[in-house]
Amino acid sequence: MIRSTLPVKSLALLSAGVMTLAACGGGSDDNNSSSGGAAANGDVPAWCGDKEIVLGMTDGFGGNSWRLVTTAAAKDEASKCPSVTDFQYADGQGDTQKAIADIQGMVAKGVDALVVFPDAGEAMLPALRTAHSAGVVTVPYRVDPGGEDGKDYDVFIGSDFKQAGTLWAEWITKNLPDGGNILFLSGPPGNSQGTDEAEGLHEALDASGKYTFIGEDPFEVTNWDPAKTQQVLTAAIAKNPKIDVIVSDFGPSLVGALPVFQQSGRSIPAIATSDGNVLSCFWEDNKAANPDFKLMTISTQNDHSRLAIQHAVARATGGEIPKDDVYPSTAFEDSVTSSPNPVTCEKNLPGDIYLSAEMPGDKQAEVIK
């Protein structure tokens, strides 16, 4: 998915023990970066085999904090395998043709394995198929490009987005047992993540007859962009005198829009979404003045890239292939029960970090500065 939060100026160097991020300089139009791999402290993981490889990773869009942290997580995971002798990275910058060219360029340079975030979906399938046919271990993840495992690429590492919808629905049922109006926000039109999440929500809530989904079906389109989110939410507030819960699959993008409720003389409603430090801090600052403002988050899943890296490296180096090929959706924060975690604001760290990620918040701050 394309995540949008505050602008991020550049990639930063990760700390010792993690692969070095080295931005391509000198006016190249590929915006590639490469780094050497070294084993992290501790035992070599089972998914790391003995065959030395060059590993590539391409993003359809890599220029915001969520993507930077997700890419850094992938580099960190790859650094655990000493057989990865080089790591190449390319950012498609939101341009589908560049993203396709980046894959082609990786193949031409001779990478042995390639992890791809195929933001453009099925438009990326021919390029993935070409890489796979050339003998490159090819692992798309997160956005479904169509095609088949073993035919068009080695394996697609998806996420159980429907489960995210189910988790939100369970929380809504417990905290708004009498029903209410639900506004669901997601990314670009027709994105598979939002569609799957909507399915989980409806399966869990519709049978009771207590809940009404307002707005566009299956979701209001925000492109995961804060400015667009504010436009959509402002219009929804004006149109609907009663909004009991907002569901969003990217919580940080809500923050700029939520004050519109207070400006309209209304309490911020309950929110079921994904985590982000900026959202947790907003809740901490505004909960007292907004009695309806309950908050539940699921993990923002920066570590989805780690599972994709494990599969690519295992297949290319002769390591043990992980059993799981679907990254789970898991609950993270709950302002009502504090289970599995209370809502936590780290005021000394940037808003654009994600405390559900394996990488510590201070290390994320180094990546996005």
C-alpha positions in Angstrom: 0.0 0.0 0.0 1.1 3.6 -0.4 1.4 5.2 3.0 1.5 8.9 3.3 2.5 10.8 6.5 4.7 13.8 7.0 7.3 14.4 4.3 10.6 12.6 4.9 13.8 14.2 3.6 16.1 11.2 3.1 17.2 7.8 4.1 19.5 7.7 7.1 22.2 5.3 8.1 21.2 2.5 10.4 23.2 1.7 13.5 26.1 -0.8 13.7 25.0 -4.4 13.3 22.4 -3.4 10.6 23.2 -3.0 6.9 24.3 0.4 5.9 21.8 2.4 3.8 23.7 4.1 1.1 21.7 6.4 -1.2 22.8 6.5 -4.8 24.5 9.8 -5.6 25.8 11.7 -8.6 22.6 12.3 -10.5 21.6 8.7 -11.3 18.0 8.4 -12.4 17.5 5.0 -10.8 17.6 6.2 -7.2 19.1 2.9 -6.3 21.0 2.1 -3.1 23.2 -0.8 -2.2 24.9 -2.2 0.8 27.1 -5.1 1.9 25.6 -7.7 4.2 27.1 -9.0 7.4 25.7 -11.5 9.9 24.0 -9.9 12.8 25.1 -10.9 16.3 23.9 -14.3 17.3 23.3 -17.5 15.3 22.7 -17.5 11.6 18.9 -18.1 11.0 17.7 -21.3 9.5 16.4 -19.5 6.4 20.0 -18.4 5.6 21.7 -21.0 3.4 25.3 -21.3 2.4 25.1 -20.0 -1.2 26.2 -16.4 -1.6 23.8 -14.1 -3.3 23.0 -10.5 -4.3 19.6 -9.5 -3.1 17.5 -6.8 -4.6 14.4 -5.0 -3.4 12.1 -2.6 -5.3 9.3 -0.3 -4.1 6.5 1.1 -6.1 6.8 4.1 -3.8 9.3 4.5 -1.1 9.3 8.1 0.0 7.5 8.3 3.3 8.1 7.2 6.9 6.2 4.0 6.7 8.1 2.9 3.6 11.4 4.0 5.0 10.9 2.0 8.2 9.6 -1.0 6.2 12.6 -0.9 3.9 14.9 -0.6 6.9 13.3 -3.6 8.5 14.0 -5.6 5.3 17.6 -4.5 5.2 17.9 -5.4 8.9 16.5 -8.9 8.2 18.8 -9.4 5.3 21.8 -8.4 7.4 21.2 -11.5 9.6 22.4 -13.7 6.7 26.1 -13.6 5.8 25.4 -15.2 2.5 23.8 -12.0 1.3 26.9 -10.2 0.0 25.1 -7.2 -1.5 21.7 -5.5 -1.1 20.4 -3.4 -4.0 17.3 -1.1 -3.5 15.3 1.0 -6.0 12.4 3.3 -5.4 9.7 3.6 -8.1 8.6 7.0 -6.8 5.0 6.3 -7.5 5.6 5.9 -11.2 4.5 2.5 -12.5 6.8 2.6 -15.6 9.8 3.4 -13.4 8.8 0.5 -11.0 8.8 -1.8 -14.0 12.1 -0.5 -15.2 13.6 -1.0 -11.7 12.7 -4.7 -11.8 14.2 -5.0 -15.3 17.3 -3.2 -14.1 17.8 -5.5 -11.2 17.6 -8.5 -13.4 20.1 -7.0 -15.9 22.5 -6.3 -13.0 22.4 -10.0 -12.1 20.6 -10.1 -8.7 20.0 -13.6 -7.5 16.8 -12.8 -5.6 14.3 -9.9 -5.7 11.7 -8.8 -3.2 9.0 -6.5 -4.8 6.4 -4.2 -3.3 4.1 -4.1 -6.4 2.1 -1.1 -5.7 0.6 -1.0 -9.2 -0.9 -4.5 -8.7 -1.5 -6.5 -11.9 0.4 -3.9 -14.0 3.5 -5.3 -12.4 2.9 -8.9 -13.3 4.7 -9.0 -16.7 7.9 -7.6 -15.1 7.6 -10.1 -12.2 7.1 -13.0 -14.7 10.1 -11.9 -16.7 12.3 -11.8 -13.6 11.1 -15.3 -12.6 11.7 -16.6 -16.1 15.3 -15.3 -16.0 16.0 -17.5 -13.0 15.8 -14.7 -10.4 14.0 -15.8 -7.2 11.1 -13.4 -7.3 9.0 -12.6 -4.2 6.2 -10.0 -4.4 4.6 -9.0 -1.1 1.7 -7.1 0.4 -0.1 -5.9 -2.8 -1.5 -8.8 -4.9 -0.1 -8.6 -8.4 -2.3 -11.5 -9.7 -0.7 -14.5 -11.2 0.3 -17.8 -9.6 3.0 -19.0 -7.2 5.6 -21.0 -9.1 4.5 -19.8 -12.5 4.7 -16.1 -12.5 7.0 -15.7 -9.5 8.2 -17.9 -6.7 5.8 -17.0 -4.0 3.5 -14.1 -3.0 3.7 -13.1 0.6 0.4 -11.6 1.4 -1.3 -10.4 4.7 -4.5 -11.4 6.2 -6.3 -8.1 5.7 -9.7 -9.7 6.2 -8.5 -10.6 9.7 -7.8 -6.9 10.4 -11.5 -6.2 9.6 -12.5 -9.0 11.9 -10.4 -7.6 14.8 -11.9 -4.1 14.3 -15.4 -5.6 14.2 -14.9 -7.5 17.4 -13.7 -4.4 19.2 -16.6 -2.4 17.8 -19.1 -5.0 19.0 -17.7 -4.9 22.6 -17.4 -1.1 22.8 -20.6 -0.1 20.9 -22.9 -3.0 21.7 -26.0 -1.1 20.9 -24.8 -0.4 17.3 -24.1 2.8 15.4 -22.9 4.4 12.2 -19.5 3.3 10.9 -17.4 5.3 8.5 -14.7 3.2 6.8 -11.7 4.9 5.2 -9.1 3.1 3.0 -6.6 3.9 0.2 -6.9 4.1 -3.6 -10.1 2.9 -5.3 -10.3 -0.9 -5.5 -7.2 -1.6 -3.5 -7.2 -5.2 -2.3 -6.3 -4.4 1.3 -9.4 -2.2 1.8 -11.6 -4.6 0.0 -10.5 -7.5 2.2 -10.8 -5.4 5.4 -14.4 -4.4 4.4 -15.3 -8.1 3.9 -14.1 -8.9 7.4 -16.0 -6.0 8.9 -19.3 -6.8 7.1 -19.1 -10.5 7.9 -18.8 -9.8 11.6 -21.2 -6.9 11.9 -24.0 -7.1 9.3 -25.9 -10.1 10.8 -26.7 -8.2 14.0 -28.6 -5.5 12.1 -27.3 -2.9 14.6 -24.6 -1.3 12.5 -24.9 1.0 9.5 -22.0 1.7 7.2 -22.1 5.3 5.9 -20.1 6.7 3.0 -19.0 5.0 -0.1 -19.1 1.2 -0.5 -16.8 -0.6 0.3 -14.9 2.4 1.7 -14.3 6.1 1.3 -11.2 6.7 -0.9 -8.4 8.6 0.8 -5.3 7.3 -1.1 -3.8 7.1 2.4 -3.0 10.8 2.1 -3.6 13.1 5.1 -4.9 16.0 2.9 -7.3 13.8 1.1 -8.4 12.2 4.4 -9.2 15.6 5.8 -11.3 16.5 2.8 -13.2 13.2 3.0 -13.8 13.4 6.8 -14.8 17.0 6.7 -17.4 16.2 4.0 -18.6 13.2 6.0 -19.0 15.2 9.2 -21.1 17.8 7.3 -23.3 15.1 5.8 -23.7 12.8 8.8 -24.9 14.3 12.1 -24.0 11.0 13.8 -20.7 9.1 13.3 -20.2 6.6 16.1 -16.9 5.0 14.9 -14.3 5.6 12.3 -12.4 2.6 10.9 -9.2 3.4 8.9 -6.4 1.2 7.7 -3.8 3.9 8.2 -4.3 5.7 11.5 -1.7 8.4 11.3 -3.4 10.0 8.3 -6.5 10.7 10.5 -4.7 13.1 12.9 -4.9 16.2 10.7 -8.6 15.7 10.2 -9.9 14.8 13.6 -10.0 18.4 15.0 -12.8 19.0 12.5 -15.1 17.2 15.0 -14.3 19.6 17.8 -14.6 22.6 15.4 -18.1 21.3 14.7 -18.9 21.1 18.4 -18.8 17.2 18.4 -16.8 14.7 20.3 -14.2 12.7 18.3 -15.8 9.3 18.0 -14.4 5.8 18.7 -11.6 4.9 16.2 -10.4 1.4 15.1 -7.3 1.7 13.0 -3.6 0.9 12.7 -0.9 2.3 15.0 1.3 5.3 14.8 3.0 7.4 17.4 1.4 10.6 16.1 -2.0 9.1 16.6 -1.3 7.8 20.1 0.0 11.2 21.1 -3.0 12.9 19.6 -5.3 10.6 21.7 -3.3 11.3 24.8 -3.7 15.1 24.3 -7.4 15.0 23.4 -9.0 12.1 25.3 -10.1 14.3 28.2 -12.0 16.7 26.0 -13.6 14.0 23.9 -15.6 11.5 26.0 -16.4 9.2 23.0 -12.8 9.0 21.8 -11.9 5.4 22.4 -9.0 4.0 20.4 -8.0 0.5 19.2 -5.1 -0.2 16.9 -3.7 -3.1 15.0 -0.1 -3.4 14.0 0.9 -1.3 11.0 2.9 -4.3 9.8 6.3 -2.7 8.9 7.7 -6.2 9.5 5.8 -7.7 6.7 9.0 -7.1 4.6 11.0 -9.3 7.0 8.9 -12.4 6.1 9.3 -11.6 2.3 13.1 -11.3 2.8 13.3 -14.6 4.6 11.5 -16.4 1.7 13.6 -14.8 -1.0 16.9 -15.5 0.9 15.9 -19.0 1.8 15.1 -19.9 -1.8 18.2 -18.3 -3.2 20.8 -19.5 -0.7 19.5 -23.0 0.0 18.1 -22.2 3.5 15.0 -23.5 5.2 11.9 -22.0 3.6 9.6 -20.4 6.3 6.4 -22.3 6.8 4.3 -19.1 6.8 3.6 -17.3 3.6 0.9 -14.9 5.0 1.8 -12.1 7.5 -0.8 -11.9 10.2 -2.9 -9.0 11.3 -2.6 -8.6 15.1 -4.2 -6.3 17.7 -1.7 -3.8 19.2 -3.3 -1.1 21.4 -6.6 -0.7 23.3 -7.5 2.5 25.3 -10.3 0.6 27.0 -8.6 -2.6 28.2 -4.9 -1.8 27.7 -4.7 -5.3 26.2 -2.5 -6.4 24.5 -1.0 -2.9 25.1 -2.1 0.4 26.4 -2.1 3.4 24.0 1.4 4.7 24.3 2.7 8.1 23.2 6.5 8.5 23.0 6.7 12.3 23.0 10.5 12.4 22.8 10.3 10.5 19.4 8.9 11.6 16.0 5.3 11.1 15.2 6.2 9.1 12.1 7.3 6.0 13.9 5.4 2.8 14.6 5.8 1.2 18.0 4.4 -2.1 16.8 7.5 -2.6 14.6 10.4 -4.9 15.7 12.8 -2.0 15.1 13.0 0.2 18.3 11.5 3.6 18.0 14.8 5.4 18.4 16.3 3.4 15.5 13.3 4.3 13.4 13.8 7.9 14.2 17.4 7.6 12.7 15.9 6.1 9.6 13.3 8.8 8.9 15.2 12.0 9.9 
